[in-house]
Amino acid sequence: MGLARRRILALAAGAAAAPFGAAWGWAQAYPSRPVRVIVPVAAGGANDTTARLFAQKLGELLGQQFYVENLAGAGGNLGIGAAARAAPDGYTLLAAGGNFVINPSLYAKIPYDPERDFEAVSLMCSSPHVLAVHPSVAASNAKEFIALAKTSPGKLSYASAGRGTPAHLAGELFKLAFGVDIIHVPFTGGGPAMTATLGGHTSCGSPRSRRARLMRGPATCARSH
């Protein structure tokens, strides 16, 4: 990921900001106990892996444990909602993926407000989507895969990290762009989705999330909600 030391220290300083403008002395003492990093998807995917690498480096630099907690479910709403309800003490961070900003337009009701309840700390990583197919699929490139999908409508499937995730939307865009009928199979994270494709349970998948961000919840905003 190649995060510079000064970038991580700046992030930690931002995460240390307490509500109502706490004194600088408090910020210098941060963190005085372990910090929870919520990942709203299952373990094993790009978001989870990035968060764990990030948490390890923060722990090494700041001399305190940053531990990852996977809270998957409801397209990420479960974990994001838990982060939004966290105590306002600066000790809960959220490793947010694309569904953080997608879900408000996808679900009638979500347990958080992306603008009111959170404040961005840093972009942790950005990675491309990759279309990967199981070896049993008779296609060695995108052109062959599209041709196969057109001759076998509804018989191929693709795995994603869940409904509303960037991988899901990329898959639906792929279907619209090339006029193919491929069944969407949602999972609770990129790890389980990739495992399903590797095992041949789904024909293809997108094994990387688009990007992940580290967010700070109401615990670290300069106001309470």
N, C-alpha and C positions, 0 to 999 in steps of 0.2 A: 504494500500500500504506500510505502515511502513517505510517511508523515514526518515532517521536520519537527525537531524537539520544540522549537519556539511555537509552532502551530498547536501542538498538544498542550503546552503550558498556557497558551492563550485561551484554548478551549476550556481548560480546567478553571482558569480564572473567571471565565464567563459563566461556567456552571456553578461557581461558588457564590454568585450574586444572590443575595437574600431579598425577600420582600421588604418594601418600604425603606430600601437603602441602608442595609446594615453597615456597621462600622468596618473600616478597612482591616482592623485587627481581627475581626471574625473571619474575613476572607483569607487572611494569612494562615489561619488555623485549619482551613478546609483542605482535605477532609479529615475529620477526627475519628471517623468510624467507616466501615465498609459502605460502598455506594452500589446501589442496585441499578443494573442496566437492563431494561425490559426489551426483549425482542418479540414482536407480536406474531411470529411465525414459528413453525417447528424447527428443531435443530437440524443442521446439516446443509442448509442452503447458503447462498451468497450473503444475505443479510446477517444471518447468524454467525457465519465464519468471520465476516468483517468486524462485527461487534465484539467477538471474542478476542481477536487480535488487538483491537483498539483498547479494550478493557485491560488486557494484559500490559500493554505499553503504558497506559495511564497509571496502573498500579505500580509499575517499576519506577516511574518518574516522580510520583507523589507519595510513595511509601505507604499506601493504603490499598486495601482490596477493592477492586471494581469487579463485581460478579454479575454474570449474565443469567437472566431468568426468562425462559421461553414460555410465553403465554399465547398459544396459538388458538385460533378459532374465530368464526364469524367474519372471515375475510380480513382479519387483523383487528377488528373492532374490540375484541376482548382485551387484548394486551394494551392497545392504545387507550381504551377507556380506563384501565387500571392505572396507567401512567397519569391520566388526567385527574384521577381522584387521589393521587398520592399526596401525602402530607407536605405542606409548604416549608420544607426544611433543606432543600437542595441535595437530597440524597437519593433521588430517583431520576434516571435519564431514560430516554426512549430512543432506540435505534429504529427509525422509521423508514419504511420503503415507500414505493409509489402509491400504495393503497391508502396512505395517510391523507393524500389530497384527492384521491379518486372516490373514496367511500362516501363523502358527503353528497355526491351526485348520483350514487348508485343505490343507496339505502334511504328509505323514507325517514328513518330515525337512527341516529348514531349516538354513542355515549360520550361524545366530546365535540368541542368546537375547535377546529384547526387553527383559527386565528386568535381566539380568546384564551384558550387553555395552554398553548405552547408557544415557545419562542425558539427559533433555530439557533443552534450553537455552531455547527460546522457540517460541511459536506464531507462524509467519510470516504466515499468511493463512488466511482461511476464505471459501469461495465456494460458491454453490449449484450443484446439477446443473441443467442445462438440456437439455430434449429438443429436438433440432433435426433436421428432416427435409429431404431433398433436394427441390428444386422439382418434380421429376418425380413425387413422391408425391402422390396425390390427396387431400390432407388439409391443412386450414389451421388446425386446432386439435386438442387432445388427444382430444376426443369423436369427431371424424371419423377420426382416426388409429386409435383403438380399434375403431371400426366397420369400418374397412378391414381391419385385422389379423384380425378375427373372420371376415370373409368370404373371406380369403386366407390360411388357416393355412399356416405354413412357407414363405411366399413373400417376406415382408419380413425384413430383417436389421438388426441394430444393431451399431455399432462401439464398442469400449471400449479402455481403455489396457492391457488384459491381464486374464487370469484372476485373480480374487480382488481386483481393484481396486474401489474404491467405485462406479465407473461400471458395472462388470459386475454387482455385487450390486444396484445400483439397477435395472438392466435386468431382472434376474431377479425382483426384487420387483414391478416393473411388470407382468411377465407373469403372476405369481401373483395379483396384486390384481385384474386385469381379465380373466383367463382367456384370454389370447391366446398364439399360438404364433409367436414371432419368433426367428430364428436369431441366435445370438451369434457375432460375428467379433472375436476378440481381436487387439490389436496390441501393440507394445512401448512404447507411450506415448500420451498424449492427442493429441500433434501428428499422428502418422500416422493415428490414428483419425479425427480431424477432417478430415484431407486426404481420406481414403477416402469420407467422407460428402459432402464438397464435390464430389468427383469423380463421385458417383453410384454408386460401387462398393458402398456399403451404403446402406440406406434411411434410416437415422437414426443418431444418436449422441448422447452426452453430452459436450459439448466442454469442460466444466470439472471439475476434480477437487474433492472435497469440502473438503479442507484439507491444508495442508503444514506440517510441523514441522521445525525445525532440531534435530538431535540431536548429541550429543557422544559419541564412542566411548570405548573403554578408554583411549585416549590422554589423556583429560581427566577420568576418574573418579579418585576418591581411593583406588582400590584397583586391583590388576591381576588378570587372569584368564587 
